[in-house]
Amino acid sequence: MKAFLSLFLFSLSLMAEKTVVLTFDDSVKSQATFAAPLLKKYSFNATFFITEGFSFHTRKDLYMTWEEIKSLHDQGFEIGNHTQKHKNVQKLNDKQLHASLEHIEKQCKKHGIPKPVTFCYPGYKTSSQAVKVLKERGYKFARAGGAKASDPGSDNPLLLPQAFDGKPGSSLEEFKKAVDQANDKHIPILTFHGVPDIQHPWVNTTKDNFLKYMKYLKDNNFKVIALRDYPVK
């Protein structure tokens, strides 16, 4: 009996170590209409990084309304900041970046959404000045680019790398390789855009592939969290 209990507790500890962070960029409508319902079905959480860039104001067939963004918040998902117009932070001075972040913060407040505490760098471009501004505005975590699992013990929380970036050429095997890095020291952060993404096909994920990715996480007992819940060591 004692040996069985030890094995059971060990199995639980392994399951607890398999944590991934799920994130979505660019306010694409299919995130609300297709991705979010599937995440709710699997009891997964996620962060949706919101920008009013691209055709946000003119193509509401392609981009979410603020009412849909509020609905994501109401369902328990996190709303993060992706700047007002999706501008490279390296090309913004401090004042411009403060204003860009504040615009999304004010829109969140206007629609009953808490002030964001997480950020995603547009185009994955980072800078030390941007990190400084994020700290000043009280941001806790920020996701950049890359292709490796994050390490809560050593990575700068405002410069966290992504382990997987969903694109047309991405495969289930690549996804498995990324998420299977999850353990007690590493947390893969996963990036998606639209499912599908009509305006930006180079970051498109098909519904079929997304279903396979999420099923793999569910079938293999991964804990899927929003970036706001990233552990701090």
N, C-alpha and C positions, 0 to 999 in steps of 0.2 A: 504493500500500500504506500509506504514511504517513497519507494523508488518511482511508483506511478505518479505520485504528487510532484516529485522533483521534475520528472519529465514534462508534466503538464505545465508547471510554472516556467520551465525553460522554453517551452513552445510559445507561451504567452509573451515572454520577453522578446523572442525573435519577432513576433508579430508586431510588437510595440515599436521595434526598431525600424520597421519598414514604412517610413514616412516620406511622402513627397508633397511638394507645394505645386498647386495648379494655378496658372495665370493665363489671362486673356488680354490681348492688346487691341486698341483702336476703336472700341465702341461699335463693333460690327453687329448688325441686327440679328444675324443667325446665332450669335452667342445667347441671346434672350429666347429666341424662338425654337432653337434646336438643342444647343449645348446644355443650357441650364436645366431643362426638364429631365434630361438624362442624368445629370449630376444629382438632382433631387431624388431620382429613382434609386441611385446607388448610395445615397447619403454621403456624397462627397461635398466638400466645400471648395471655394475658389476665390481668387481675386480678379476683378474686372477693372482694368486700367482704362480710364475714360479720358478722351480728348475730343475737342470739337473741331479738329483738323479735317483735312481731306474734304469730302462732300457731306459732312455731318448736317449742315443746315439746309441743304438742297435736295439730298437723296435719302428721304426717310424710308424708302424701300430697301436701302442698303445699310443704313445706320440707325441705331436705337434712338428713340425719343427719351427725354429725361424722365417721362413717366415709366418707361420700360426699365430704365436704369434704377429708378426708385423701387420698382417691383423686385429687381434683383436683390437690393438691400433688404426689402421686407421679407424675402425668402431666406435671409440669413447669409447671403454672400457678401464679400467685402467689395467696396468701391474704392479703387485707388486712383491716384493722380498721374496723368500721362501728358500733362501740359495743355494749354489752351489750343494751340495750333500744330502740335506735333513737330516742334522746331528742335533742331540739334542744339543741345545745351552749350556746346562749345562755341556756338555763334551768338549766344545771348550774354549780355553783361548781367551783373548781379540784379540791377533794378528790373531789367526785362524778365529775368527768370522769376524773381519774386512776383511780378505782375501776372505772369503766365500761370504760376501755381495758384495764386490767389483767385484767379478767375474761376478755376475748377472748384476751389474750396467754396467760393460764394455760390456757385450753381448748386453744389451739394446742399449747402445750408438752405437755399431757397426751396429746394425740393424735399426737405426733411431727411437728408442723409448726413451722417456725422462727418466731421472734417477728416479727410483722408490722412492716414498715418503711413501709407506706403506709396512708393513712386516707381515708375518704370522709365528708363532713359529712352527717348525716341531714337530709333535707329541704332540703339545700343551704344551710342557715343557718350562717354563719361568725361568728367573733369573735376579737378580738386575744388574749383570754385563752386561747382554745382553741389558737391558734397557739403561744402560750407553753408550754402544757402538752405539746403535741406535740413541741416542741423538747426539752423536758426529758426526754421518754421516748424520744428518739432516732429519731423518725420523719423520713424523708427527703422524702416527697412526700405531698400531700393534694389530693384533687379536690373542687371545689365545684360550683356550678351555672354558669349563664351560657349564652352561645350564640356563642362565638368560639374560634378556634384558639389554643392556648397558644403563648407565645413564651419559649423557654428562656433567651433573652438578657435578658429584663426581668421576667418574671412571678415572683412569690414562689413557690417550690416547694411551700409549704404552703398555697397559695391558688390552685391551678391551675384555670382555667375549663374547662368542657366545651364542645365544639363541636356535639354532637348528643345529643339525649335521646330515645331510642326511645319513642314513645307510639302509641296507636291511630290518631291522625290524621296520623302521620308518613308521608312519602312517599319513594319512591326518589329523586326529584329533590332533595328536601331533604337526603337522605343524601349524594348526590353533591356538592351544593353545600358541605356541611360538610367532607367528606374531601378534596375537590379543592383545599382551602386548603393542603394539605401541601406544604411546600417546605423549603429549607435553613434557613429562619428560623421556621417555624411547624409545630406538631405538633397536629393535631386529636385531642382526647380524646373518646371515644365512650362513652355511657352506655346500658346496657340494664338492665332488671329481669327479669321472667320471660318465657320464650318457650314457652308463654304464662305470664301472671301472673294466676292465678284470683282470689286474694283482693284484689288491687289492680288492677282492670281499667283504671284511668286511666293506668297505666304499662305496660299490656300491649303486647307485640310478638307478632304472629302468626308462626307458623312460616314461612309463605309469604314474608312480608316479610323476616324474618331471613335466609332463604335467598338472597333477592335482594341484600340488603345485603352479605353475605359473598361472594357470587359476584362482585359488582362489585369488591370489594377484591382478590380473587384474580385476576380477569381483567385487572386494571389494575396488577398488580405492586406492590401496596402491601406495605410491611413492617409487620406487626401485632405490637406488643410489649405487655408488661405495664408497669404504671406504675413498678415498681421499676427498669426499664431506661430510664426517661426520661433523656435526655442533660442533662448539666449544663454550661453554658457559662460 
